């Protein structure tokens, strides 16, 4: 799966020269950090259309790729994150392996996003070191799947980032305030209904959905990957993957991104499609009658050191 993701990423950017991914800015920031410069100044609007919006742990994670050209860094990062996600998905089972067929996973791979690693940390606790790199999405994953080892790994990464650059938190907050397209689904039309998942708050997947609904993030498919922790069966996973592909088609057809259109305007226009095709079906899966504990999930967590809280049932 890692090889396939790397090849897809490499071919995509070969066929579309001049396009970029979210990883590009982080790589520029990583090179600046290695050179002893301020990554939030070097990788700001002078080089891109927006300031650096990622916390320093995200930059540290891709620092090993900094010496590589973008043409190699992008597919290598895609390969590593896809491989980690595939390992976690096959251990977790339920409907998570089907996420590999979804628009959410494909978008994350092509955009150089961290969401596959963030979700994989729910099953592979040492990957909890990735959680401080994107706290909002990490919060939604950890709400249903947290372990002591994952928290320790996250704390170690956070401490390391502060030791390397003690001023980064203030610099990051300033960048986010300057340009922020993250929004919590509960702030959008119809989003409050997603809090109905709390009716079954003892279920890990209910807490994941409620937390994701409250977490400010980019409504752009890749940050919706945690929704695939919700399906209990492979058929529910296939259904959600198919709906994600339908949503991607409808969003691209009805609301294409035209040059000059602000990104936040385009994402807001796509929200009704995302809500109907991804969030509402996930809510139905959480609330449907007869939903009980999944034995395969217990076995997977027991094998990987998952949290007891993730095994709580009604």
C-alpha positions, 0 to 999 in steps of 0.5 A, spaced: 500 500 500 505 504 501 508 503 494 502 504 491 501 510 494 508 513 493 507 511 485 500 515 485 503 521 488 509 521 484 505 520 477 500 525 479 505 531 480 508 528 474 502 529 470 500 536 473 507 540 473 506 546 477 501 544 482 503 543 489 501 539 496 501 542 503 507 538 504 511 543 500 511 549 505 512 544 511 519 542 507 521 549 506 519 550 514 524 544 515 529 546 511 529 553 515 529 550 522 535 546 520 539 552 518 537 556 524 532 560 521 525 562 523 520 557 520 514 561 521 517 567 517 521 563 511 515 559 510 510 565 510 506 568 505 513 570 501 513 563 499 506 561 499 499 564 499 498 563 506 502 563 512 505 557 516 499 554 519 502 548 522 505 547 529 512 545 530 511 538 531 509 537 524 515 540 522 520 536 526 516 530 523 518 531 516 525 534 517 528 527 515 525 529 508 528 536 508 534 534 504 530 531 498 527 535 492 520 535 492 519 530 487 522 525 492 519 528 498 512 528 496 512 520 494 516 518 500 512 521 505 505 518 502 508 511 502 510 512 509 504 514 511 500 510 507 504 504 509 503 506 517 495 507 516 494 500 512 498 496 518 493 500 523 487 498 519 488 491 518 489 490 525 483 494 527 479 491 522 472 493 522 471 498 516 477 501 517 481 498 511 475 500 506 478 507 508 484 505 503 478 506 497 476 513 500 476 520 497 479 522 504 485 517 504 486 519 497 486 526 498 490 525 504 496 522 500 496 527 495 496 533 499 501 530 504 497 530 510 498 527 516 491 525 517 493 517 516 498 517 521 493 521 526 488 515 525 493 510 525 496 512 532 489 510 535 491 503 533 499 504 533 500 508 540 507 510 538 505 514 533 501 518 538 508 522 537 504 525 531 498 528 535 501 534 537 502 536 529 495 537 528 491 537 535 484 538 533 484 532 529 488 528 534 483 530 539 477 527 535 481 521 534 483 520 542 476 522 544 475 515 542 481 511 542 487 513 547 492 509 551 498 511 556 503 510 550 500 514 545 499 520 550 507 519 552 509 519 545 505 525 544 508 529 550 515 527 548 514 530 541 511 536 544 517 537 549 522 536 544 519 541 540 519 546 546 526 544 547 528 546 540 524 552 539 521 555 545 518 561 542 514 556 537 507 556 540 507 564 540 509 564 533 504 559 531 498 562 534 500 569 530 500 565 524 493 562 525 490 568 527 492 571 521 489 566 516 485 561 519 480 557 514 479 551 520 472 551 522 468 546 527 462 543 523 457 545 529 458 552 527 456 550 520 448 549 517 446 543 520 452 541 524 449 541 531 445 535 529 452 531 530 452 532 537 446 527 537 452 522 537 453 523 545 446 520 546 451 514 545 457 517 548 460 510 551 461 508 544 468 510 542 465 511 535 460 516 538 465 520 542 470 520 535 464 523 531 462 528 537 469 530 538 470 531 530 464 535 530 467 540 535 474 540 532 476 546 528 479 543 522 479 544 514 472 541 511 476 538 505 476 530 505 483 529 508 481 531 515 474 527 515 479 520 515 477 519 522 470 518 520 472 511 518 473 509 525 466 509 526 463 503 521 463 497 525 463 492 519 466 492 512 460 493 509 459 500 513 466 501 511 465 500 503 458 504 504 462 510 507 468 510 502 463 510 496 459 516 499 466 519 500 467 518 492 460 521 491 462 527 495 468 528 491 465 528 485 459 532 486 464 537 490 468 538 484 462 538 479 458 543 482 463 547 486 470 547 482 475 551 485 476 557 480 482 561 480 481 567 484 476 564 489 478 564 496 479 557 499 474 558 505 468 560 500 469 554 496 470 550 502 463 553 505 460 551 498 462 544 499 459 543 506 452 541 504 455 535 500 460 533 505 454 533 511 450 529 507 455 524 504 459 523 510 457 526 517 450 524 516 451 517 514 456 516 520 451 519 525 446 514 522 451 508 524 453 511 531 445 511 532 442 505 529 439 500 533 442 494 536 449 497 535 453 493 540 461 492 542 465 489 536 469 483 538 474 484 533 475 491 535 477 488 542 482 483 540 485 488 535 486 493 541 488 487 546 494 486 541 496 493 540 496 495 547 489 500 546 486 503 551 481 500 556 476 507 554 476 505 547 473 498 549 467 501 553 460 499 551 453 501 553 
